[in-house]
Amino acid sequence: MVNNFNQPDQPTSGQLERTLSHRIQALYRNQLGHQPGKITCQLFDEKLAIIVEDSITQPEKLLVQEGQEELVEQVRSGLDEAIQPLLRLLIQDVLNVEVLDILSDATLETGRTGIIAVLSETPLVRNPTSIPKVKLRATAS
Amino acid sequence: MQALDRQLEQILAQQVQILYSNLLGHVSARVMAQMVEQRVIISIKNAVTRPEQLLIGSRVRLAQQVRACLDEVMQPQIKVLIEEVTQSEVNSLVMTTHFDRSEIIIIAIFTTEMTGERLIRAISHTAKPISGSNVVE
């Protein structure tokens, strides 16, 4: 269900997405000692999509150069495992909704990581119709 | 002679620090070098990178595997760097990582003993830019 009791003091979806991007960037920096590239966050329906550019750390890049892709895949999965609980808390804190599931994968060739967080409900925002799919559902109900 | 030793140790430590930082993107490592007769002992403190530290918490064996691979990649480059800085051939090089202390110890043994003349040659050589991957970009 879409909550349409939007308040003027509530953030817009764009503000939430920008806050998430900044905080995820800081999480990468603090936890991995790595400054990632651009981070794009997009709310859609009861989900959040995150794209992290240049997400592969320098030691991983070095191992890929040496042909150790299989080892790096394991490292990636280990790092994801370590970061996910923190990412979950971060998203919950910013969006003020529960995170039910986090799915993530990285492409070593492009250095991009894609993350999808499944939320318990669509976050409360000042402009709910700007969130894709919410608009469709709102007009249908 | 001792002053020359200290000078070369300092240059070597700086160059190893630059190489380590360039290869691993890990800037907080502290490097010390000590020349002892025919050997140089290098200690890299705070050497374990953040990704490895994260892995140690849940997947120690994977972290050890990663470190073994990183050491394998770095070892020949460190050997070349030591040879270039000291202008002396390295006969053998041993590199061990102590995860618990976050420290790497490198021991390089030269083919022949470092004489005062060779120290002077090495120091005057390092006054010129060092070539290769150890140069800060």
Interface residues (C-beta under 8 A of the other chain):
Chain A: Q31 L32 G33 H34 T57 Q58 P59 E60 L62 L63 E66 Q68 L71 Q74 V75 G78 L79 E81 A82 I83
Chain B: L23 L24 G25 H26 T49 R50 P51 E52 L54 L55 G57 S58 R59 L62 Q65 V66 C69 L70 E72 V73
